[in-house]
Amino acid sequence: MDMELSPRSRQILEAIVEDYIATAEPVGSSAVARRHALTLSSATVRNVMADLEELGLLTSPHTSAGRVPTEKAYRLYVDSLITIRQVTREEKKQIIRRCRQAGSGLPDILKETSRTLSSLSNYMGIVVAPSFISHVFRHIEFLRLGVRKVLAILVSSNGLVQNRLVEISEDITQDDLIRMGNYLNEMMHGLTISQARERILAEMKNEKVQYDRLMSQALRISQQAVNMEHDEIFLEGQARILDQPEFSNAHRMREIFGAFEQKGLLLQLLSSCMAAEGVQIYIGSETPVSKTAGVSLITSRFVTSNNTVGLLGVIGPTRMGYSRVIPIVDYTARLVSRLLNDT
């Protein structure tokens, strides 16, 4: 954000933002002068605060003489005023221990990562698994659920599972479904899910396959099974956000839950975050998660051994402890990348 402020104005704005992050209460001039040992009178601080309000960096709640930072103030704070603290030795130990003990499978690691991010930040942890279609195929299995209904179970080499209910044009026995699975497992061995899609489409054009009823049915069912767009998402600590005072009323609670209850929609909203490298900070209306609920999002990508990309981060109120959460997200992303490349 391009905004020229005097050193005094920057110092006072930083003090107000940090006080409001700590207390969730409007900040008055006398409190700023007292808490931050400024060699300024309350009247001088008050005049500077009035100037900051005119610039759209502070706002005055009707019930208080104090000031509250705006989204614009948080953006300026994050871009040019903040002092990022180091991840403590204890935090590093906890992140390493919990992620390493989660298990060897990708889902276990990612689920524990979201829990760890929530626990350390005291907000909500979020992890988006790498795109499923870029994973290497391991196994497909079909289960007959009823007349003309089949459950397709697709497993990737790193343990992620996708289930898809497929409706078929004619009934198939479980024995035939097993034979179909064996045929497809041999055909798609060693391919990525994306490559398996292409192989299925190519095989469906094969004249020999078209005349083989069982193989033709297997390809039609598997085509539906691998045509999955949504990746796995892990959310932990939704209740922690509701503990924040700004979300104490029922209307704000509904907004928050509405933003997170549909994982498919959440994945679409977060897809834009996947393209950016390094730690990304989205404040209030900037965030793709919710335009109205007053939340901020800090994210970072992680990379697996086959160069597929996932996303992890923390969702909290705009009054988030940015200086504490940013390094935690950054360190965790680098650790998860390292763990996934070692497995």
Residue pairs with C-beta under 8 A, 6 or more apart in sequence:
1 72
1 75
1 76
1 79
1 80
3 55
3 76
5 13
5 76
8 40
8 48
9 48
9 51
9 52
10 80
10 81
11 36
11 38
12 32
12 38
12 45
12 48
12 49
12 52
13 52
13 57
13 58
13 69
13 73
13 76
13 77
13 81
14 77
14 81
15 27
15 32
15 35
15 36
15 38
16 27
16 32
16 49
16 52
16 58
16 67
16 69
16 73
17 69
17 73
17 74
17 77
17 81
19 27
19 31
19 32
19 35
20 26
20 27
20 68
20 69
20 319
21 319
21 320
21 321
21 322
24 244
24 245
24 246
24 319
25 64
25 66
26 60
26 61
26 64
26 65
26 66
26 67
26 68
27 66
27 67
27 68
28 64
28 65
28 66
28 67
29 42
29 43
29 45
29 46
29 49
30 42
30 45
31 66
32 38
32 45
32 49
33 40
33 41
33 42
33 45
38 45
49 58
49 67
52 58
52 67
52 73
53 59
53 60
53 67
56 70
56 72
57 69
57 70
57 72
57 73
57 76
58 67
58 68
58 69
58 70
58 73
59 67
59 68
59 69
59 70
60 66
60 67
60 68
61 68
69 77
69 319
71 283
71 284
71 285
71 286
71 318
74 283
74 284
74 296
74 318
74 322
75 283
75 286
77 322
78 281
78 283
78 322
82 322
82 323
82 326
83 323
84 323
84 326
84 327
85 323
85 324
85 327
86 327
87 95
87 327
87 328
87 331
91 120
91 328
91 331
92 331
94 116
94 119
94 120
95 116
95 120
95 328
95 331
95 332
95 335
96 335
98 112
98 115
98 116
99 109
99 112
99 113
99 116
99 332
99 335
99 336
99 339
100 339
101 112
102 108
102 109
102 111
102 112
102 113
103 109
103 112
104 343
105 158
105 159
106 129
106 158
106 159
106 160
106 304
106 340
107 129
107 159
107 160
107 161
107 232
108 159
109 336
109 339
109 340
110 127
110 129
110 232
110 234
110 310
110 312
110 336
111 127
111 234
111 236
113 125
113 127
113 234
113 312
113 332
113 336
114 125
114 126
114 127
114 234
114 235
114 236
114 237
114 312
115 125
115 236
115 237
116 125
116 332
117 125
117 126
117 127
117 236
117 237
117 312
117 313
117 314
117 328
117 329
117 332
118 124
118 125
118 236
118 237
118 240
118 314
119 125
119 237
120 328
121 314
121 316
121 321
121 324
121 325
121 328
122 237
122 240
123 237
123 240
123 241
123 314
123 315
123 316
123 317
123 320
123 325
124 235
124 236
124 237
124 238
124 240
124 241
124 260
124 314
124 315
124 316
125 234
125 235
125 236
125 237
125 312
125 313
125 314
126 233
126 234
126 235
126 236
126 270
126 299
126 311
126 312
126 313
126 314
126 315
127 233
127 234
127 310
127 311
127 312
127 313
128 231
128 232
128 233
128 234
128 267
128 270
128 274
128 310
128 311
128 312
129 160
129 231
129 232
129 233
129 234
129 310
130 231
130 304
130 308
130 309
130 310
131 231
131 308
131 309
132 156
132 160
132 162
132 193
132 228
132 231
132 232
133 192
133 193
133 194
133 197
133 226
133 228
134 192
134 193
134 194
134 306
134 308
135 156
135 157
135 158
135 160
135 192
135 193
135 306
135 308
136 156
136 157
136 158
136 190
136 191
136 192
136 193
136 306
137 154
137 156
137 157
137 188
137 189
137 190
137 191
137 192
137 193
137 195
137 196
138 155
138 156
138 157
139 153
139 154
139 155
139 185
140 152
140 153
140 154
140 155
140 181
140 184
140 185
140 188
140 222
140 225
141 152
141 153
141 155
141 181
142 150
142 151
142 152
142 153
142 177
142 178
142 180
142 181
142 221
143 150
143 151
143 153
143 174
143 177
144 150
144 172
144 173
144 174
144 177
145 151
145 165
147 171
148 167
148 168
148 169
148 170
148 171
149 165
149 166
149 167
149 168
150 165
150 166
150 167
150 168
150 172
150 177
150 221
151 163
151 164
151 165
151 166
152 163
152 164
152 165
152 166
152 221
152 222
152 224
152 225
153 161
153 162
153 163
154 161
154 162
154 163
154 164
154 193
154 225
154 226
154 228
155 161
156 193
158 304
158 343
160 232
162 225
162 228
164 224
164 225
164 228
166 221
166 224
166 225
168 217
168 220
168 221
170 217
172 180
172 217
176 214
176 217
179 214
180 214
180 215
180 217
180 218
180 221
180 222
181 218
183 214
183 215
183 218
184 218
184 219
184 222
187 199
187 203
188 196
188 199
188 200
191 199
193 226
196 222
196 226
197 223
197 226
197 227
200 219
200 222
200 223
200 226
201 223
203 209
203 215
203 219
204 210
204 216
204 219
204 220
204 223
209 215
209 216
209 219
210 216
230 263
230 264
230 267
231 267
233 263
233 266
233 267
233 270
235 260
235 263
238 256
238 257
238 260
241 247
241 256
241 295
241 315
241 316
241 317
242 253
242 256
244 316
244 317
244 319
246 252
246 294
246 317
246 319
247 253
247 256
247 294
247 317
252 293
252 294
255 290
255 292
255 293
256 290
256 293
256 295
258 290
258 293
259 266
259 289
259 290
259 293
259 295
260 266
260 289
266 289
269 288
269 289
270 288
270 289
270 299
270 311
272 288
273 280
273 282
273 288
273 297
273 299
273 311
273 313
274 301
274 309
274 311
276 299
276 301
277 301
278 300
278 301
278 330
279 298
279 299
279 300
279 326
279 329
279 330
279 333
280 298
280 299
280 300
281 296
281 297
281 298
281 322
281 326
282 288
282 289
282 296
282 297
282 298
282 299
283 296
283 318
284 294
284 295
284 296
284 318
285 291
285 292
287 295
287 296
287 297
288 297
289 295
289 297
289 315
294 317
294 318
295 315
295 316
295 317
295 318
296 315
296 316
296 317
296 318
296 320
296 322
297 313
297 314
297 315
298 313
298 314
298 320
298 322
298 325
298 326
298 329
299 311
299 312
299 313
299 329
300 311
300 312
300 313
300 329
300 330
300 332
300 333
301 309
301 310
301 311
301 333
302 309
302 310
302 311
302 312
302 333
302 334
302 336
302 337
302 340
303 309
303 310
303 337
303 340
303 341
304 310
304 337
304 340
304 341
305 340
305 341
305 343
310 336
312 329
312 332
312 333
312 336
313 329
314 320
314 325
314 328
314 329
316 325
